[in-house]
């Protein structure tokens, strides 16, 4: 089967994964309005291409947190990759390393961070962190990943409690006994008695006191929280609604991006996840001010298709599409992408 676009991988994964696993990866909260709008929102944005710009050479490289990556797409933190393929997060790390892009390892990984680093020793990695009620557990994880050479902490802030995902409840989904969560707690998912719902802005000072790593906040959707994040000294913001898995009815990530970019005014780098499926989507997100985007579900689909090689194919297709979209819009490099390239549709 020739894989032409990311939805081809989606169809393969849906056909070949168990129903419970597919439902877990695909799940949105409640009625899935936000999950679905993450995709539809891109279709409301139109491009304004410019021509006769000599696009014979294209440069799609960019930098995030001062490190060059091959193109402005990284791997978002998603849980339990060994449900998708035998090698799990080890395969993810190898694919990201081969493609010279950023892989954000999830707290809810099914390979240990030591295994991940050993498998891809030259990879560029950030670590996604939840804050536990037992702060010593969080401290130990932070020191562990810092010692292993992770380059940033990504603090997920939109999960004081887990969103209601109906299919997971119906399926009584839990991590199979032959797999274990090796970075965080042993239990499936995000148990209510494990994560600390009392976390607040003051806890950023605690986190900054125990690490020298840059802290990037993931889950911001408003200009007010973006301003607070900057005031509290973070080094980056990931605009995200958790793939529509948390608060249903919150805005699509791409729709929340502009007000956050306008508020931050370049003081920290802004990234985005949620709904990226084509090179056009990447281009639109960069035009609206994202420095880089991260893919979640498409990475898992690639793993389900052919493990490491499948994820490399996903990245290759997205890279080629982005390069083509950029050239057809008259942009020779990512620095030439700006808001003049897009307009909101009345659809």
Secondary structure, 3 states (H helix, E strand, C coil): CCCCCHHHHHHHHHHHCCHHHHHHHHCCCCCCHHHHHHHHHHHCEEECCCCCCCCCCCECCEEECCEEECCCEEECCCCCHHHCCCCCHHHHHHHHHHCCCEEEECCCCCCCHHHHHHHCCCCEEEEEECCECCHHHHHHHHHHHHHCCCCEEEEECCCCCCCCCHHHHHHCCCCCCCCCCCCCCCCCCCCCCCECCCCCCCHHHHHHHHCCCEEEEEEECCHHHHHHHHHCCCCEEEECCHHHCCCCCCCCHHHHHHHHHHHHCCCCEEEEECCCCCHHHHHHHHHCCCCEEEECHHHHHHHHHHHHHHHHHHHHHHHHHHHHHHHHCCCCEHHHCCHHHEEECCC
